Amino acid sequence: MQWSEPTRIDEQWAWADRGECQDVPDLFYNAEDEPKGLRRRKESAAKELCERCPVLAECRTHAMVNRELYGVWGGLTEGERHRLAGRLRTG
């Protein structure tokens, strides 16, 4: 059996440094007490930013593999990721 060196945490997250979200992280997360209208507007704005992001695929993969529970990741909201994960498990 061959052992490999573990990947350093900064190397695992290197893709995130190139993300369009770097200057507006609050746009990607909602407070529990936020009104639904504001929540939808923030999610929509975050997803628009994701559409032109050079690391969209890496971000989405990270969110799905690590089961990120909150916020917009890789252009997907929490609900969209949960539904997609359910489909991936069942079929």
DOSE-767413 format. One line per 2 residues: their letters; for each residue z, x, y of N, C-alpha, C. Coordinates in pm, whole numbers, plus 50000, padded with zeros to 5 digits. Atoms other than C-alpha are relative to their C-alpha. Example, Ala and Ser with C-alpha at 12.3 -4.5 7.8 and 13.67 -1.06 7.14 Angstrom:
2
AS) 50000 50089 49881 50780 51230 49550 50000 50090 50120 ~ 49994 49918 49881 50714 51367 49894 50073 49923 50109
This chain:
91
MQ) 50000 50084 49882 50000 50000 50000 50000 50088 50124 ~ 50011 49923 49877 49903 50134 50340 50068 49924 50114
WS) 49931 50061 49887 50125 50065 50642 49928 50039 50127 ~ 50060 49967 49871 49983 50043 50987 50105 49987 50109
EP) 49908 50007 49886 50155 50091 51318 49996 49859 50059 ~ 50000 50132 49936 50266 49764 51477 49932 50007 50136
TR) 50065 50006 49870 50071 49657 51782 50107 49985 50108 ~ 49904 50010 49890 50264 49711 52102 49981 49868 50073
ID) 50006 50129 49934 50347 49394 52294 49905 50002 50120 ~ 50091 49993 49886 50158 49513 52602 49854 50002 49955
EQ) 50136 50002 50053 49850 49565 52386 49963 49860 49952 ~ 50025 50136 50046 49885 49217 52236 49964 49907 50117
WA) 50022 50085 49883 49881 49067 52588 49900 50060 50099 ~ 50090 49933 49906 49624 49301 52747 49893 49906 50055
WA) 50103 50094 49957 49365 49022 52764 50048 49915 50119 ~ 49948 50090 49897 49594 48816 52991 49989 50059 50140
DR) 50013 49936 49869 49566 49070 53273 49867 49968 50067 ~ 50132 50032 49946 49203 48963 53316 49982 49850 50024
GE) 50008 50144 49987 49281 48591 53333 49992 49952 50144 ~ 50013 50062 49869 49188 48372 53628 50132 49941 50047
CQ) 49873 50065 49970 49542 48231 53617 50103 50092 50063 ~ 49900 49902 49955 49716 48548 53735 50064 49967 50135
DV) 49947 50026 49865 49758 48432 54096 50061 49861 50015 ~ 49952 50138 49988 49851 48069 54023 50068 49952 49872
PD) 49940 50039 50129 50075 48055 53713 50066 49862 50003 ~ 49933 50130 49992 50262 47744 53837 49904 49884 49979
LF) 50100 50104 50020 49938 47547 53818 49990 49961 49853 ~ 50020 50020 50143 49944 47577 53439 50118 49937 49928
YN) 49880 50060 50061 50291 47431 53378 50049 49884 50085 ~ 49948 50117 49931 50445 47096 53467 50150 49989 49981
AE) 49858 50030 50011 50804 47008 53540 50015 49866 49929 ~ 49979 50124 50075 50948 46734 53320 50003 49878 50090
DE) 49987 50114 49911 51014 46512 53621 49882 49981 50094 ~ 50119 50015 49915 50668 46551 53777 49934 49866 49975
PK) 50073 50126 50018 50484 46225 53840 49872 50024 49919 ~ 50119 49985 50085 50198 46163 53595 49875 50033 50079
GL) 50119 49973 49918 49939 46164 53873 49990 50146 50039 ~ 49997 49858 49963 50042 46510 53991 49974 50085 49877
RR) 50020 49927 50125 50055 46631 53632 49852 50004 49963 ~ 50143 50007 50035 49698 46514 53567 49915 50083 50096
RK) 50077 49921 49902 49569 46671 53890 50017 50150 49974 ~ 49976 49859 50028 49732 47005 53806 49928 50043 49872
ES) 50069 49967 50125 49598 46998 53449 49849 50009 50022 ~ 50144 49998 49972 49250 46918 53577 49961 50127 50076
AA) 50028 49879 49924 49261 47202 53830 50013 50125 49912 ~ 49982 49886 50090 49393 47443 53567 49881 50013 49904
KE) 50112 49996 50094 49119 47347 53322 49871 50045 50069 ~ 50118 49953 49925 48853 47401 53592 50003 50150 50015
LC) 49986 49855 49989 48988 47751 53648 49971 50066 49866 ~ 50023 49946 50135 48983 47811 53271 49850 50007 49967
ER) 50143 50005 50032 48613 47715 53252 49926 50126 50042 ~ 50069 49880 49953 48516 48026 53446 50077 50128 49969
CP) 49914 49886 50032 48779 48257 53298 49935 50089 49893 ~ 50062 49908 50097 48653 48569 53115 50079 50014 49869
VL) 49919 49986 50122 48937 48550 52859 50035 49864 49940 ~ 49976 50136 50052 48914 48179 52773 50022 50000 49849
AE) 49990 50000 50146 48859 48243 52402 50128 50068 49951 ~ 49878 49929 50040 49143 48496 52373 50124 49916 50029
CR) 49887 50083 49959 49380 48264 52558 50016 49880 49906 ~ 49995 50115 50090 49291 47963 52344 50046 50041 49860
TH) 49959 49950 50132 49327 48165 52024 50149 50031 50000 ~ 49857 49968 49990 49665 48294 52138 50083 49871 49995
AM) 49924 50125 49993 49785 47942 52217 50006 49929 49866 ~ 50003 50069 50128 49677 47802 51882 50076 50078 49892
VN) 49934 49918 50101 49799 48092 51668 50152 50002 50021 ~ 49858 49989 49968 50134 48112 51847 50065 49865 50030
RE) 49950 50137 49981 50173 47735 51880 50073 49983 50133 ~ 49944 50017 49866 50233 47742 52254 50023 49851 50024
LY) 49963 50140 49987 50413 47418 52326 49976 49941 50139 ~ 50004 50052 49864 50384 47391 52703 49887 50061 50080
GV) 50099 49951 49905 50121 47422 52971 49857 49994 49951 ~ 50143 49991 50030 49746 47460 52983 49973 50144 49957
WG) 50037 49870 50055 49622 47749 52768 49857 49991 49950 ~ 50137 49999 50050 49259 47834 52708 49924 49871 50029
GL) 50070 50122 49961 49146 47519 52886 50045 49876 49925 ~ 49950 50115 50076 49349 47290 52658 50141 49964 50046
TE) 49866 50046 49966 49648 47079 52755 50087 50001 49874 ~ 49907 50006 50113 49956 47047 52536 49952 49898 49897
GE) 50044 50105 50091 49830 46720 52390 49873 50035 49926 ~ 50126 49960 50064 49482 46856 52322 50024 50103 49891
RH) 49969 49898 50102 49625 47156 52136 50069 49937 49880 ~ 49931 50066 50111 49854 46933 51930 49901 49922 49914
RL) 50099 50077 50077 49564 46706 51832 49907 50093 49922 ~ 50087 49905 50068 49340 47002 51750 50071 50067 49882
AG) 49923 49937 50109 49614 47168 51543 50014 49903 49884 ~ 49990 50100 50106 49659 46844 51350 49872 49989 49921
RL) 50130 50006 50068 49288 46830 51272 49977 50124 49917 ~ 50020 49876 50075 49286 47193 51165 50083 50003 49873
RT) 49915 50002 50118 49575 47136 50924 49948 49903 49894 ~ 50040 50103 50097 49429 46823 50764 49856 50013 49957
G) 50135 49998 50049 49073 46913 50740 49913 50094 50066
